[in-house]
């Protein structure tokens, strides 16, 4: 199977076959991966028509499409679609069971613009021998809406259900410009180690430097290979649900050893929700 990305940030992954690594077009490596860590995006998009699909994520709930009211005279808010966002790395794998075919996708999004971007969605379309096998939307890792500042990167992953084995997967990235600034916490004392089960582990402390109380503090980690390509990602919420100004809380992000093999460096985003 293969995977694609476009001007909105499309990527073509070729030969996403289980059991063997293959080279995709555009220099994107398609690798066999293990099940995803994070939120699965299983919403099905229409086979035709515009891809205006903005599912929302709420704390503790899966990614779901949101119904839009069609009555009333209230004006629709102005949406400015983001430019300069792109999928920098993507990998995929598929598995078949009695329930059908599942396509696992993961990678990294980067905001190369000078504006803040939110409502980011990776739209995946799987193509088989007879045409479209299925479509779905994936969100950046985490159960709250991500806001990417200029120059920032954020991992994504998830699973979509498709109706047949895929020969190609086309990925398209959508996002909206926002005036809201990203909320970031300070990371202190980050240290790489090995868990009791032999997995890759990052421990440290999150400090609330925003000047206001925040909720659901969390750390998102991306592991990179020696050539800078995406290797794996992980997410961990702190044990507290609210963090006062200047307060700290420990965190631990664990990534399975098999996923972390060959890692070279890591990137971390520490964030939370405004109260």
N, C-alpha and C positions, 0 to 999 in steps of 0.2 A: 504494500500500500504506500501511497505517497502523501506528504503534507505541504500547502501553499500560503504566502503572505503578500498584500497589495499596497497601493498608494495610501489607502487608509491604514495600511500596515498589514498586508496579506503575506501569507507564507505557504509554500507548497511542500508538504512532506510526502516523499515518494517511498514506496515499499515499506510501509509500517507493518511489517510481518512479524508474527510471534516467532521467537527462536533464533533470529539472526539479525545483526545490525546491518543497515544499508545506508547508502549515501543519498540524500534527497537533493532536489534541484535547489539552486541558490545557496549552496554551501551549508545547508541545514542538515545535521546528522539525525537520522531517525534511529533510535535505539530501543531495545526491549526494556521496558520499565516494569516495576512492581506496582501493586495497587497504590492509588493516590493517598496522600495525607491531606485531608481538608474537605471542602464542601463540594459535593457533586452537583453539576448542572445538567439536569436531564430534561429540561423543557424542550419541546419540539417546536420548531419554527415552520411557518407555511412553506410549501415547496416553491411558491412563486410570490412575487411582490417585493416591496421594499423591506429591508431589514431594520425596521424601527422597533427594536425589542429591548426594553430596559427593565429586566427583572430586578427586584430589590432583594436585599439580604437583611434580615433582622437578627439580633442576637438570639442564638439558640434555635434558629429555624433554617431549614434548607432553602436553597435558591429556588424561587418560584416566580412565575410571571405575575404581574400586577394588573388587575382589571382597570381599564380606564373608562370613566363615565362619559357617556355620549350626549347627555342632556344638560341643559343650563346654558346661560349666555356668557359665563365667565371666560375672559380671554385666556388663551393658552400662553404659558410663559415662553419667553424667547429662549431658544436653544442655539448655542453656538457649538458646532462640532469641532472637535480639537484637531489641529494639524500638528505634524511633528511627533506623533506618537507611533511606536512601532514594536513589533514582536522581534526581539533580538535573538532568541533561541527557542526552539520548540522540539519536543520529542514525543513519541506516541507509541502505543502498543494496543493490540486488540486481543480479546479472549472470547471464546465461544462456549456457551453452556446450554442447558435445556431451555433456558429463558431467552435465548437469542444471542446477539453479538454485542459486546460492550467495547467501546473505544475509550481508552485512557489517554488523556492529553495533559501535558505540562510544559512549562517554559517560563519565559521572562518577558515582561513588558518594560519599555523605557520611554520616558517623556523627554524628547529632545527639543521641545518647544520652550518658550520663555514664560509660559502661563501655567497655572495650576489646572489639573485635569481630574475629573471624577466620572462616575457612571461608566467605568471602563468595562467593556464586554468583549471577550474573544468569541466570535461567531465561527463555529466549526460546521463544515459541510463535507460529509463523507460520500465518495463516489465509488460505485461498484461497476461490474461489467455491464449492467443494464441501466446505469444512470445513478441518480441520487439515492443513497441508502438511508440518509437521515441528516438532521441538522439540530444543533443545540447551541446554547450559550454558556460560557464559563466566565466566572468573575475572578478578580485577583484574590489570592489566598486570604482567608479570614471570613468571619461572619458579619462584618460591618463594611460599609462602603469605603473603598480606598480613595484617598486623594493623593495624587502624585505631584510633587513640586517639580520645578524645572531641573532636568538632569537626573531625576530619581528613577530607579528601577524597582519592579515589584514582581514576585513570582505569581503564576497562576497554575491551577491544576484542577482536574475534575474528570468525570466520566459521563459519556453520553451513550444512549442505547441506539443502535442502528439495525436495519433490517437485513443486511447482507454483509459479507466480508468486503472491506474497503480496498480499492486499488489506489485511491488518492484521497487526501484530506486537505481541503482548502480552509485556511484560517484567515479571518478578517477581524481587525481590531477597530472598535468604535469607542469614542469617549466624548465627553462634553467639557467645555471650558467652564471653570467655576471661579468665583471671586473669593471663595472660602480658602483660607490658608491651611496647609497640612498641619496636623497636630503631631508633634514629635516629643518623645521623652528622651532623657539622657540615659546612656548605657554606661555603667561603671563596672570595672573589674571583670570584664568578659574573659572567660577562660575555657579552652577546649579540653575535653577529657573523654574518657570512655566509661559508659554506664556499666552497671553490674552484669548486664546481659551482653556486653561487648559492642554496644552501639555507639555511634558518634554522638557526643553530647557537648552542648554549650551552656555554661552557667554564668550568671552575672546578676547585676542589680539594675532595676529601672528606677530612675528618679524623676519625679514630676517637677519640671522646671517651667511649666506654663503659667504659673501664678494663679491658677484656678483649679478646683477639684475636677478630676476626670474619672471616668468609669471604664471598666474592662481593659486595664493595661495589658499589653501583649507584645511579644517579640516575633518578628518574621525573619527567618534566616534563609539565605540562598548560598548553596555551595557551588563553587566554580572549579572546573578542571584546569590543568596547567595552561591550556591555550585560551583560557578566559570564557569558554563555553559553559552553558548551564549544566549542572550535574544533578542537583536535587534541592529540595526546599522543605522547610518545616515551620510550624507555628506553635507557640505556646502562650496560653493566657496565664497571668499571675494568679496566685491563690486568693487575692482580694478582688472585690468587684468595684471598689472605689478607692481612689488614691488622692489624699489631700495635697495641697501645694507644698513642695519641698520634701514630701514624704518619699520613702523608698519601699520597694518590694523585690524579693528575689524572683528569678525566672530560670527555667531549665528547658531547653529545646533539645529533643532527641530525634535523630535521623537514623534509620536502620543501617547497620554496618554495610550491607550489600549495596545500598544506595550511595554511601559516602566513600566507597572505595576509590582511591585515586584523587581525592579532593586536594586542591592546592590552596585555596583561600576561601573566605566567606564574607558575605555582606549582611548587615543586620539593619532592620528598620524597627524602631521602638515607637509604638503609637498607642492611642487610647481613644475613647469617645468623649466628646464634650458633655458635661453634665447638664 
